[in-house]
Amino acid sequence: MRKKSLTAMSIALLASFSLVGCTSVQKVHKVQAVPAPAYSRGMTLEWEKDIKKQALTMIQGSQHYVYLDIYELSDADILQALINAHQRGVDVRVVVDATEQHSQKTAVPALKHAGIPVESLHIHEGISHIKMLITDGAARGVLIGGMNFGQHSWSNNDASVYISHPNPSYLAVFRWDWKRAGGQPAAAPSTQMPLLIDRQIGPHVVQAIAHAEKSVELEGFDISDWNVISALKMDVKRGLRVEVLLDPNQSLNRRASDELRDAGVTVRFYRPYHYEWMHAKIVDIDKGRIFIIGSANFSHQAYTYNHEGDLELYNVPAFNQALVKNMSIQLARGTDYPKAEKYKQSRSDDH
């Protein structure tokens, strides 16, 4: 009984943290319509709070294992679900980034107190930025994308993909992260498509943009990689329609927006409803012919140093339709330049 009560006390403290990485500076109350889940060949593209519902369904329905590889973890409901799964005998293991303050101050103590194995992954000159949940059971599969599992992450303009029958690559990546976070020698695994990790991602993104035939839609939290920017500019020069939606809080986005706009790209800055992030990292080529989504920002840091996980999907027009619906709303209500007052807000991080 004492252990149970202490665990409850630990979880109760989770909501006391006012900031969560990649989230708003205060509790968010958004009123806009969120794109409905989009389905394609055993995969679901989900947005905002639907991602949390999917994660909880997966954890609550697990029978043998729950493996979470995440940059930021502090949501009280997710943590309680992990603890409940552990208490009913499920093998629950968690890897978090070693530098993310909310994971370290909130998730790690709560999970360790509950007896759940948790490791912190140090990445030389970078961060462990992947966001991936793997479970078995009634809702077996993998949930991977741009969404963190922070207390207020679900208010961000962000998306992830649920795959009901994933190939072995996702488990291989988790086991690699688990071993090296625990100090064991471990070689990077070979991965199968659609999963891309680390330095695989940048070249695939640039190549996809360079081989676009008709259109490119891009939602970017941070766009600063000049290979990506050059490829977008070249697409416009070739006569393609290119639309870009950027977060207003990242200073490097201002330089990128000037470069892209001068080249003829349609660029708008997301207008927050209540200080949330435009946190998605998605590029959509030719109406879903190629659709890349994941944790990697469009930056040299992400493509060179960080530990990241993206999906490169083909022929997913339903995903394109959901993205276009989201972008059409946000481009229309967005701004040509970021509003100055948004830069006055204190931020916990920029990932």
N, C-alpha and C positions, 0 to 999 in steps of 0.2 A: 504493500500500500504506500509506503514511503517513497519508493521509486516512482510509482505512478503519479503521486501528487507533485513530486519535484519535476517530473517531466511536464506536467500540465503547467506548472509555474514557469518553466523555461519557455514553453510555447507562448504563454500569455505575454511574455516580455517582447515578443517579436514585433508587435505592432508599435512599440515605443520608438522605433527608429524612424526619424522624420524623412530621411532621404534614402533612396535605393538607387544603385548605379543604373544608368541608362533609363532613368525614370523621371517623373515630375518632381518639382521642388515642393509641392504640397499635394494633399489629397485631391484627386481629379474627379470631376463630375462632367462627363462628356454627354452630349445629346445627339450627335450625328449618327446616322445609320452606318453600321459596320457591314462590310460585304458578307453575305451568307457563305457558309462552307461550299467549296467547289470540289467536285469529284471527278477523278480520272483514273481508270485502270487500277483500282485498289489503293489509290492515294487520295488524300483530302487536303486541300489548301484551306487553312483556318486563320482567322484574324483575332487579335485582341483577346477578349475574355473567353472566346470559344477555345483558344489554345489552353487556357487553364482548365476548362471543363474536360478537354481531351486528356490532359495530363493526369487529372484526378481520376478519371475513368480507368485509365491504364494502370495506375498504381493500385487503386481499390480492387481491380479485377485480377491482379497478379496472383499467381499460384506458387511459383518457385523462385523467381528472381525479379528484381528491379535494379537497374543500373542507370545512374544519372551522372552525366558528364557535363558540367555547367559552369559558366563564368560567374554568374551571380545567383545566389540562392538565399532568400530570406522570407519568402511568403509563408505565413503561418499555416495556411490550409495545406499547402504542399508538404511542409515539414511534418505536420500531424499525420497526413496520409502515409508518409514514409515510415513514421514511427509505428503507426497501426499495422502496416504490412510486416514490419520487423517483428512485432509482438505476436503475430499469428504464424510466424515461422518462415516467412519469405526471406530469401537471401537479398538483403538491401545493401548496396554499396554506392558510395557517392564520391566523385572527384570534383573539387572546386579549384578555381584559380587561387594561387597563393597570395596574390596582391589585392584581390577585391575585398574591400573593407567590410561590406555587409555580409558576405559569405563567411568571412573570418570571425566577425563579432557576433553574428546571429546563428548561422547554420551550423558551423563547426561545433560550438559548445553544446547546442541543443541535441545534435545527432550523437555526439560522443556521450553525453549524459544518458541518452536512451540506449546506449550500447551498439549503435550502428557504426560500422566501419566507414570512416571518411578520411580521405587523403587530400592534401593540397599540392597542386602541381605547379612547380616553378619552371618557367620557360625563359631561357637565356635571351635577354634583350627584348622580350616580348611578354605576352600574356596567354593563358589558356582560355581562349575566347569561344570555344565550341559550345553549342547548346543542344544537347542530345539526351533523350530519355528512351530507354529500351526496357520492355517488359514482356513477360509471357502471360498466359492465362486468357481470360475471356476477351480482352482487348489487346492481344499481343501485337507487337509491332515496334516501330521506332517513330518518335516525334522529334523532328530536327528543323532548325531554321534560325531566325534572327531573334526570337523572343527569349529574354532572360526570365528567370523565375523569382524575381524580386517582388516585394510587397505591393508595389504600384506599377510594375512593368506592364501589366495587362491593359493599362490605359494608353500605352504608346500606339502609334500607327505602325503596326508590325505584323508579321505573318510567319507561320511555320507550316510544315507539311507532315502529316501522319501517313505512314506507309504500313499497310496491314501485313504484308509478307516480304520483309526486307531480306536482302542477301546477307551472307555472313560478315561482310565488311564492317558493319556497325559494331558488332560484338568484338571484332578483332581490334578496332580502334579503341574501344573502351578498355579492353584488357591491356593494351599497350599503355594507355594513360594510367591505368591502375598500378601497373608494375613500376613504371618510371616515377610516378608520384610517391611510391613507397620506397624508392631508392634502389630498385632492382634493375639490372641491365636489361634492356628491351629494345629490339630492333623495330623500326617502323614497319607496319604491315603493308602488304599489297592490298589495294582496294579495287573493288569493281564499281563500274558505273551503276547508278547515277552519283555515287558518293565521290566527292573531291575533298582532299584535305591539304592544308598548309600550302606549299609552293606549287601544287598542282592548279590552284584556283585561278590565280592571276592570268596565266597564259590562256586558260579556257575562256575566261571572261573576255579578254581582248580579242581572241580568235572568233568568238561568237558575234561580237559587235562588228568586227571587220568583215564577216561573211553574211551580214544582214542583207536582205534583198528588197524589203519594202519599208519596214518600220522598226523603231527601237523605243520601248518605254522603260524608264529606269527610275526607281525610288532609291535614294541614297542618303544614309545618315551622314556619311563622310565620303566625298569624292575628291581625291587629291592625287591619285596615281596618274601620271602624265601619259602613260601608254593608253589607259582607258579614255582619258580626255581627248587624246589625238585620234583615237579610233572613232569616237563619236563625231568629232569635227569632220573627219573624212567621210562618214556616212552622209552628213548633210551636203557635203560637196558633191557626192554621187547622186544627190537628189532624193534621199530617203527622208521620211518624217521621223524626227527624233524629239522626244519629250522627256524632260527630266524634272523630278520633284525632289527637293533637298531640304534637310533640316536647317532651320534658321540659326541654330546655336553654335555651329562649328565654323570657326573663323576661316578655315581653308576653303570652305564652300563658296565664300564670297569671291575669291580669286578664280575658282573653277567656273562659277556662274558667269563672270565677265568674259572669260575665254570662250565658253560655249555659246553665250548669247551673241557675241561678236561674229561667231561662225554661222549663226542662223539657227541654233538649237532653241527650242521652246523650253525655257527654264523658269520655274516658279519655286518660291520658298513656301514650305508648309506654314500655315497659320494655326498655331496651337489654340485649342479651345480653353485650356486651363494649364498651360506650362508643360504639357506632355511633350515627348520627343516624336519626331518623325524618324523612327528607328529602323525601318525596313532596309534590307539590302537585296534588291531584286532587279534583274534585268530580263526583259521579255523581248525576244526577237521574232519578228514576223508573225505576230498574233498567236504566240504559243508554239511556234515551230521549235524554238529553243527557249527554255525558261530556267534561269539560274537563280537560286535563292539559298540563303544560308546566313552564317554568322560573320562572314568576311566583309568588312567595309571595302569600298573601292579605293584602297590606299596602299602605298608602298609598305607601310608597317604591317598591314594585314597579310599581304602577299609574300612578304620576305621573312618576317620574324615570328609572328603570332602562330599559335595553334588554332586552326579554324576548321569548320566543317560546312561544306556547301553541297547542294544537289544540282546536277545538270540534267534537266528533263527534256524530253522531246515530244512534240505533237500533243500538247495539253491545252487545247483551245478553251476549255472551261476555266483553267487557271488564268489565261489571258483575259477572259471576260470579267473575272472577279477583280483583277488588277486594274483593268481599264475603268471599271465602275468606281473603284477607289480613287484612281488618279483624276478622273473627270471631275469629281466633286472637289478634290483638294487643289487641283490646278485652278479651278474656277474661283475658289475662295482664297487662294494663296496670294502672295505678294511678289513683286518683281525683285525687291531687295528685302533682306531680313529687317524686322522692326528693331530699332535700337534698344527698346526697353527689355527685350528678351535677353540681351547680353548682360543686363544688370543682375539677372537672377544667378544665385550661387548654384553650382552644379557639382554633383558628387564625382562624376567621371564622364568619359566621352566614348563609351563603347556600346 
